[in-house]
Amino acid sequence: MKSFQKVAALLVLALVASFAVQAQVKYPTKPIQVIVPAGPGGDTDLNCRIMAKYLEKELGQPVIIVNVNGAGGSLGSRKVKDSAPDGYTALFFHPSMFLNKLMGLVDYSFVDFENAGIAVMDNTNIFVVNATSPYKNLNDYISAAKAKPGKVRFATETGGFTHLQILAFQDATGADLNVVDVGSAAQKIVALLGKQVDAIGISYGIIKDYVASGKFRVIGVMSDVRNPMIPTIPTFKEQGVNMSFPKFFYYLFPKGTPQDIVGRFSDAIAKVAANPDAQAELNKFMVSAEYMTPAVANKYMLEQETTYFKYQNLMMNAKIEKEEVKK
Amino acid sequence: MLELFAAGFASVFTLASMFMITLGVFVGIIFGSIPGLTTTMAVALCLPLTFGMPPAIAMSLLMGLYIGGTSGGLISAILINIPGTPASVATCWDGHPMASRGEAGKALGAGVVFSFLGTLLSIVALVFIAPPLAEFALLFGPVEYFALALFALTMIGTLAGKQLAKGIVVGLLGLILAFVGMAPIDAFPRFTFGIHDLDGGFDILPALIGLFAVSEILSVAESDFALKKENVLTKFKMKGFGFSVKEFLGQMYNMFRSALIGIGIGILPGIGAGTSNIVAYSVAKSQDKHPEKYGTGCLDGVVASETSNNASIGGAMVPLLTLGVPGDTVTAMILGGLMIHGLTPGPLLFISNGVVVYGIFASLIIANFVMLIMEFFGIRVFAKLLSVPKHILLPVIFALCVVGAYGLNNRVFDVWVVMLFGVIGYVLNKLKFPTSPMILGIILGPMAETGFRRGMQMNEGNFWLFFTRPIGVFFFFATVFMIVFTAVGNVRNRRKEEARA
């Protein structure tokens, strides 16, 4: 009887061990779902799809993109947060996650996930004006805003990345703008083309043809140094406005996903980021493959989050003021 | 331009492209005709496949899907009174009564032909006057959207007909349900009761599936359908397209008006075929000398709905290709499909990639013809659907509705939304309330609110500045006119009835 128990125990142990080994050796053994918390066709979606194309080759399993759109991306991030931590569901998102928390949409942040690292960096966050406008640079725009407080319009998507930028901008320059919501990137283009607004905050890749065709003028990019892909555009810092907002894209797994699985996925990201083909394809959309390990990414994202929360009061005040205007 | 056109056609007159167009139309019709599965979903599923293809072939497939899917919805709308996609909601209202009268062939034939003509007219508009049409989209700011939404809400009066009070109640119910979820602009959660699944509100598609498919299935399940012999099919006979030349010519004015409505609504970003079919139907009804015949199975209703929904295709392509701004959910994905091939729609696309643009035009035209041929020969096959016993057909459709609702956003919550709206639709039917005004409330409520709040932001909180925008003022006046017109008409009707009594 005892020997039977021993054998049984050994068998169980062997089984457990073999599973453990399998988990270590064989990941992934089935397709991996990557949730994009935005609709198909946007920059998050496109970046994720390009990455997926190359990740598939590295991981040897299909990487399936699932778009879960709605509620500023919080529906998608929540879905991943509540998924099984088995390494087969990941989230691909950008700094809007901090904004969701800042605006009180969610009560969690990236630290409530397992970070697999930053994969893509977008240093093309710019302010754009209509080419027929009198604003040649940031200072023209700032002085116009100071001359007519609350009259010069800036279009954003409330609670979005560009909303934070414009709050930081007003804080840094003392300009008093009429910040209006016009919706998504495509709607911003329409609003600026139709001269319904004076300036918009957007990514360069989306409007580059409008610059080339002479309809739009870029008055500054929010990066620390000039972006080599758009070397003629001066930074905000050069123009005396001390702010820089890179948009970074990262992968998160549900909390409790085994470290070696996250590590494996992260290694695959690193390989893709180093792949010249992937780089070239991402560069077409004016973004660059820039890998950060989970540890480095965590540190970087914590810093960024702190910066963002500096503007929490401003954002909340903006919200309250708006409520008052409504009343 | 002729040269570019020739080059465009040449680029799609390859075996691979033609195959993709045919495949796209075929798959599109299937997705379109099955309630719950939509054109958007067909494109979403096929989009990743196109990433590995050359641009001309990729676009062939997507255009085929778009055209096939948009017209495919008419099949189930007419045969089983369940719209295959949101674009065919209004097709049910007269298409199904026609089918139950034994005129399924005529309804289907007209639907197919006018889908074809609607697409064709919109492509003509797209090819020849896309740039000026795009300027039209630029004239629409928040104030204009607010005014347009208000005006479109008055369609409730037309749709409700004699049941005006009930129609307004249902329309308001739709507006209230549209409030659930995060408020536009400041994302303040409303009526969510702390349930995070409600943060995103009720999506339009599950709501539509519930209201029109599930409620219909419940109603049929309750009736004694099993005992009745279906005799509709035995009456099914058709020659050619099932309608006479005279009937065809009688629809010319209706067709052009509906096509214009379809193109116009297609161009405006954010709304497309799902809205245009209802608006075109309402306009046709309100302008007709005999509005009472609508809903009883008149050809005009089918023609208005099917012409306008397909006309929205060319309309939605206008801002996509000229401005890089998608006109509806399908074109939003096609935008992604173009971008991944390094083609940025916008002012330079016609110049830098003229052949691709004209290749897209050519694909649309060819896909339109393929759709016509496929559906013409398919009508007889589709009509056999009616011979499938309903106790088998409807549960299958029910399952597909659930799959479709889930597939939309990969959330089980949306399946519950289908059920909820199914029950709402069923109860409304029982109480003899019209369900269609609810759809207008759900679609137009957020559009009106967002437009109003953005307009207030732009005008620094001064509502009176809304009246400085000409297009807005036009729609405000049209709104007031429609309300007065409907009210007076109702009072007059009642007086007449009282006099008779």
Boltz contact constraints between the chains, C-beta under 6 A:
constraints:
  - contact:
      token1: [A, 40]
      token2: [B, 333]
      max_distance: 6.0
  - contact:
      token1: [A, 40]
      token2: [B, 336]
      max_distance: 6.0
  - contact:
      token1: [A, 41]
      token2: [B, 332]
      max_distance: 6.0
  - contact:
      token1: [A, 41]
      token2: [B, 333]
      max_distance: 6.0
  - contact:
      token1: [A, 41]
      token2: [B, 335]
      max_distance: 6.0
  - contact:
      token1: [A, 41]
      token2: [B, 336]
      max_distance: 6.0
  - contact:
      token1: [A, 46]
      token2: [B, 339]
      max_distance: 6.0
  - contact:
      token1: [A, 66]
      token2: [B, 410]
      max_distance: 6.0
  - contact:
      token1: [A, 68]
      token2: [B, 409]
      max_distance: 6.0
  - contact:
      token1: [A, 68]
      token2: [B, 410]
      max_distance: 6.0
  - contact:
      token1: [A, 70]
      token2: [B, 200]
      max_distance: 6.0
  - contact:
      token1: [A, 71]
      token2: [B, 182]
      max_distance: 6.0
  - contact:
      token1: [A, 71]
      token2: [B, 199]
      max_distance: 6.0
  - contact:
      token1: [A, 71]
      token2: [B, 200]
      max_distance: 6.0
  - contact:
      token1: [A, 72]
      token2: [B, 187]
      max_distance: 6.0
  - contact:
      token1: [A, 75]
      token2: [B, 200]
      max_distance: 6.0
  - contact:
      token1: [A, 103]
      token2: [B, 187]
      max_distance: 6.0
  - contact:
      token1: [A, 158]
      token2: [B, 185]
      max_distance: 6.0
  - contact:
      token1: [A, 158]
      token2: [B, 186]
      max_distance: 6.0
  - contact:
      token1: [A, 159]
      token2: [B, 187]
      max_distance: 6.0
  - contact:
      token1: [A, 180]
      token2: [B, 457]
      max_distance: 6.0
  - contact:
      token1: [A, 180]
      token2: [B, 458]
      max_distance: 6.0
  - contact:
      token1: [A, 181]
      token2: [B, 185]
      max_distance: 6.0
  - contact:
      token1: [A, 181]
      token2: [B, 454]
      max_distance: 6.0
  - contact:
      token1: [A, 186]
      token2: [B, 325]
      max_distance: 6.0
  - contact:
      token1: [A, 190]
      token2: [B, 325]
      max_distance: 6.0
  - contact:
      token1: [A, 193]
      token2: [B, 138]
      max_distance: 6.0
  - contact:
      token1: [A, 194]
      token2: [B, 138]
      max_distance: 6.0
  - contact:
      token1: [A, 196]
      token2: [B, 141]
      max_distance: 6.0
  - contact:
      token1: [A, 209]
      token2: [B, 344]
      max_distance: 6.0
  - contact:
      token1: [A, 209]
      token2: [B, 346]
      max_distance: 6.0
  - contact:
      token1: [A, 209]
      token2: [B, 347]
      max_distance: 6.0
  - contact:
      token1: [A, 209]
      token2: [B, 348]
      max_distance: 6.0
  - contact:
      token1: [A, 212]
      token2: [B, 348]
      max_distance: 6.0
  - contact:
      token1: [A, 213]
      token2: [B, 347]
      max_distance: 6.0
  - contact:
      token1: [A, 213]
      token2: [B, 348]
      max_distance: 6.0
  - contact:
      token1: [A, 284]
      token2: [B, 342]
      max_distance: 6.0
  - contact:
      token1: [A, 319]
      token2: [B, 186]
      max_distance: 6.0
  - contact:
      token1: [A, 325]
      token2: [B, 461]
      max_distance: 6.0
